[in-house]
């Protein structure tokens, strides 16, 4: 069954071009001239992935992204925009997008990003990971099902948050650099955009605090992050 993509952009030519290349790759594409109509369609029948332009009539793409992330935490979202500064990309990632593509871009690059994100959103466990679960204190991830439990209860994560935590858990014996995380999570080498990881960490820390978890994401100053337990025996 073809994977469904909802695409919103106010420029008809860009919508047509993206649709042509995505349908050639066997995706089922529904297009919308603005974010508000895309949002209504998603809430009625969620797709496998959403592509959102930031600058559109009505509600802007960043706001739509934020609303979608609250309603559907695991929905893969790609933002596209003519804005190409590190701050713009960080803003998009902070609001919950999983990838950010600057205009103009090659249609084949968009297709590659879509395929990579869909693989991440429904990826089977790599061979070196326990097929059943990856555990760290009260936190358990099931890579095959892309599910997360915290203290035995469902723990809602975006695709990028899930991959970030999984990578830290896989490398719990050492710290992981920001650059390594950017390359692994977003498949990019943004030497000037390391704040993207900082903003993702802020979201995760808030979610962990809200659940009163002993899992901590420590900052290793000047390098990156490591996962740790504040009170290992309290919740096990």
Backbone torsions as a table, in degrees:
resi	resn	phi	psi	omega
1	UNK	NA	131.9	-176.2
2	UNK	-65.6	139.6	176.6
3	UNK	-76.4	140.6	-174.3
4	UNK	-97.5	134.8	177.4
5	UNK	-124.6	131.1	171.8
6	UNK	-103.2	133.1	-173.6
7	UNK	-129.9	127.6	178.5
8	UNK	-123.2	123.4	176.1
9	UNK	-156.9	137.3	-176.8
10	UNK	-81.6	-4.9	178.4
11	UNK	-99.0	115.2	-174.6
12	UNK	-61.1	-38.2	-178.4
13	UNK	-65.2	-40.3	179.2
14	UNK	-68.6	-40.4	176.5
15	UNK	-58.5	-44.9	-178.7
16	UNK	-64.3	-41.9	-178.4
17	UNK	-66.3	-46.7	-180.0
18	UNK	-63.9	-41.2	179.8
19	UNK	-62.3	-42.2	-179.3
20	UNK	-59.0	-48.0	-177.1
21	UNK	-70.9	-37.5	-179.4
22	UNK	-70.4	-39.0	178.4
23	UNK	-69.2	-31.5	175.0
24	UNK	-62.0	-25.8	178.8
25	UNK	-94.4	16.6	173.4
26	UNK	74.6	18.5	172.9
27	UNK	-85.7	149.0	173.4
28	UNK	-95.3	117.1	-170.8
29	UNK	-115.1	130.0	170.9
30	UNK	-115.0	130.1	-175.1
31	UNK	-111.6	150.7	-178.4
32	UNK	-139.5	141.6	-178.8
33	UNK	-80.7	-7.8	178.7
34	UNK	-154.6	165.5	-175.9
35	UNK	-72.0	-30.6	-177.7
36	UNK	-63.5	-43.1	178.8
37	UNK	-70.0	-35.0	175.2
38	UNK	-63.6	-43.8	-180.0
39	UNK	-58.4	-45.3	179.5
40	UNK	-61.2	-41.6	-179.4
41	UNK	-66.4	-40.0	179.9
42	UNK	-64.0	-43.8	-178.5
43	UNK	-67.3	-27.4	178.5
44	UNK	-80.7	-40.8	-178.6
45	UNK	-151.7	94.4	-174.6
46	UNK	-61.7	137.9	176.5
47	UNK	-88.5	-173.0	175.6
48	UNK	-85.6	-23.3	-177.9
49	UNK	-161.8	150.0	178.6
50	UNK	-122.3	137.8	172.8
51	UNK	-117.7	123.6	-173.7
52	UNK	-125.4	127.1	167.6
53	UNK	-76.7	147.2	-178.8
54	UNK	-80.8	-45.8	-175.3
55	UNK	-95.1	101.1	-180.0
56	UNK	-139.8	159.8	174.0
57	UNK	-62.3	153.4	-179.2
58	UNK	75.8	-141.6	-179.4
59	UNK	-69.9	129.6	-177.5
60	UNK	-71.5	162.7	-175.6
61	UNK	-62.3	-35.1	179.0
62	UNK	-63.4	-41.9	179.0
63	UNK	-67.3	-40.5	177.6
64	UNK	-62.6	-42.0	178.3
65	UNK	-58.2	-46.8	-179.7
66	UNK	-61.7	-42.0	179.1
67	UNK	-65.5	-43.1	179.0
68	UNK	-62.7	-40.3	-177.6
69	UNK	-63.9	-35.9	178.7
70	UNK	-70.6	-38.0	-177.5
71	UNK	-79.1	-39.3	-175.1
72	UNK	-132.6	82.7	-172.5
73	UNK	-57.7	-28.0	-174.9
74	UNK	-99.6	3.6	-179.1
75	UNK	-71.2	122.9	176.4
76	UNK	-68.1	131.6	-177.0
77	UNK	-130.9	130.8	173.3
78	UNK	-115.9	126.6	174.5
79	UNK	-96.9	141.4	173.6
80	UNK	-126.2	146.4	-175.7
81	UNK	-164.9	154.3	172.8
82	UNK	-76.3	-16.1	178.5
83	UNK	-77.0	130.3	-171.5
84	UNK	-129.0	16.7	-179.2
85	UNK	-82.4	155.3	176.0
86	UNK	-55.1	-36.9	-179.5
87	UNK	-64.7	-37.8	178.8
88	UNK	-65.3	-42.9	179.8
89	UNK	-65.9	-41.9	178.6
90	UNK	-63.0	-40.5	178.9
91	UNK	-59.9	-44.0	179.3
92	UNK	-62.7	-44.1	-179.8
93	UNK	-68.7	-35.4	179.0
94	UNK	-63.7	-36.1	-178.5
95	UNK	-80.9	-0.6	171.1
96	UNK	114.0	4.3	176.5
97	UNK	-72.7	156.8	179.6
98	UNK	-98.5	-16.5	178.4
99	UNK	-156.6	161.6	-176.0
100	UNK	-142.2	125.2	-177.6
101	UNK	-124.9	127.5	-176.2
102	UNK	-92.5	137.0	174.2
103	UNK	-80.8	146.6	-7.6
104	UNK	-77.3	148.4	178.4
105	UNK	-133.8	158.3	176.5
106	UNK	-75.7	132.1	178.4
107	UNK	-54.0	-35.7	178.9
108	UNK	-66.0	-29.8	176.1
109	UNK	-67.1	-40.7	177.0
110	UNK	-60.2	-46.2	179.5
111	UNK	-59.0	-42.8	179.9
112	UNK	-63.4	-41.5	179.6
113	UNK	-65.5	-40.9	179.3
114	UNK	-61.4	-48.0	-179.1
115	UNK	-62.6	-42.3	-179.3
116	UNK	-63.3	-41.8	-178.3
117	UNK	-70.2	-39.0	177.4
118	UNK	-66.2	-35.1	175.8
119	UNK	-64.7	-41.3	178.7
120	UNK	-65.3	-36.7	-176.1
121	UNK	-72.1	-21.3	-178.6
122	UNK	-139.9	39.9	-174.9
123	UNK	-80.7	140.1	171.3
124	UNK	-72.7	162.3	-179.6
125	UNK	-65.5	133.4	173.4
126	UNK	-60.2	158.7	-172.9
127	UNK	-59.9	-31.8	-175.3
128	UNK	-82.6	-2.7	-179.5
129	UNK	-99.8	142.4	173.6
130	UNK	-52.9	126.9	-175.2
131	UNK	-64.3	-24.2	-176.7
132	UNK	-85.5	-51.3	-172.7
133	UNK	-164.2	157.5	170.1
134	UNK	-118.9	121.0	-172.4
135	UNK	-118.1	145.8	173.0
136	UNK	-150.3	105.1	-175.8
137	UNK	57.9	-129.5	-178.3
138	UNK	-82.3	0.5	-175.9
139	UNK	-100.4	128.7	179.1
140	UNK	-130.3	128.3	175.7
141	UNK	-113.9	138.9	176.2
142	UNK	-112.8	91.9	-173.4
143	UNK	-58.0	-36.9	-177.9
144	UNK	-64.1	-35.9	-177.2
145	UNK	-101.4	-4.7	-177.2
146	UNK	56.5	40.9	179.2
147	UNK	-112.2	153.7	178.1
148	UNK	-134.1	138.8	175.1
149	UNK	-125.2	138.5	173.9
150	UNK	-124.4	117.6	-175.1
151	UNK	55.5	37.6	175.7
152	UNK	82.6	-2.3	-179.0
153	UNK	-112.1	151.2	179.8
154	UNK	-55.6	137.6	-178.6
155	UNK	-123.4	108.5	-174.3
156	UNK	-76.3	125.9	-179.9
157	UNK	-136.3	146.4	171.2
158	UNK	-73.9	163.8	177.6
159	UNK	-55.0	-41.2	-179.9
160	UNK	-69.1	-40.4	177.4
161	UNK	-62.7	-40.6	179.6
162	UNK	-61.6	-49.9	-178.4
163	UNK	-63.8	-35.8	178.9
164	UNK	-63.0	-50.7	179.8
165	UNK	-63.6	-42.5	180.0
166	UNK	-60.0	-41.6	-178.8
167	UNK	-66.5	-42.8	177.2
168	UNK	-62.8	-40.1	179.8
169	UNK	-66.8	-37.2	177.6
170	UNK	-66.3	-27.1	-177.7
171	UNK	-116.8	39.1	-174.0
172	UNK	-66.8	-14.9	-178.9
173	UNK	-82.4	-5.7	-178.1
174	UNK	-150.7	168.0	175.8
175	UNK	-80.7	153.6	179.4
176	UNK	-119.5	134.8	-176.4
177	UNK	-74.8	154.7	176.0
178	UNK	-59.6	-43.4	-178.4
179	UNK	-62.3	-40.2	178.6
180	UNK	-63.9	-41.0	179.7
181	UNK	-66.5	-41.3	178.3
182	UNK	-60.7	-44.2	-178.8
183	UNK	-66.8	-37.8	-177.4
184	UNK	-76.6	-45.8	-174.3
185	UNK	-77.9	-45.2	-176.5
186	UNK	-109.2	1.7	-179.8
187	UNK	54.6	40.5	-179.4
188	UNK	-135.2	160.0	177.8
189	UNK	-121.6	73.3	-177.8
190	UNK	-93.0	87.5	-176.8
191	UNK	-63.7	-23.6	-179.6
192	UNK	-96.9	-2.6	-173.3
193	UNK	-113.6	29.3	-178.4
194	UNK	-65.1	-13.2	176.3
195	UNK	-65.3	-19.8	178.2
196	UNK	-58.7	-42.3	177.3
197	UNK	-67.1	-37.2	179.6
198	UNK	-61.0	-42.2	-178.9
199	UNK	-70.1	-37.2	176.1
200	UNK	-63.5	-40.1	178.5
201	UNK	-62.9	-39.8	178.4
202	UNK	-59.3	-42.5	179.0
203	UNK	-63.7	-44.2	-179.3
204	UNK	-65.4	-42.1	178.8
205	UNK	-61.0	-39.8	178.7
206	UNK	-63.9	-42.9	179.2
207	UNK	-63.5	-40.7	179.7
208	UNK	-67.6	-39.6	177.8
209	UNK	-63.8	-42.2	-178.7
210	UNK	-61.8	-27.6	178.6
211	UNK	-96.5	8.3	178.2
212	UNK	52.7	46.1	-177.9
213	UNK	-89.1	150.2	175.8
214	UNK	-83.5	-8.5	178.7
215	UNK	-70.3	131.4	179.6
216	UNK	-125.9	145.5	171.6
217	UNK	-109.6	107.1	-176.1
218	UNK	-88.1	142.7	173.2
219	UNK	-90.0	126.3	173.4
220	UNK	-99.0	101.3	-168.6
221	UNK	-56.5	131.9	179.0
222	UNK	78.8	3.0	-177.2
223	UNK	-135.3	-66.6	-175.4
224	UNK	-179.8	-129.4	-172.9
225	UNK	-142.4	159.4	169.8
226	UNK	-143.5	153.1	178.1
227	UNK	-94.9	144.0	-178.4
228	UNK	-151.6	172.2	176.6
229	UNK	-118.4	128.5	178.1
230	UNK	-72.9	-44.6	179.7
231	UNK	-135.9	84.6	-172.4
232	UNK	-55.7	-31.2	-174.1
233	UNK	-90.1	-8.6	-171.0
234	UNK	-71.0	-34.8	-172.0
235	UNK	-119.0	2.6	-176.3
236	UNK	-83.4	NA	NA
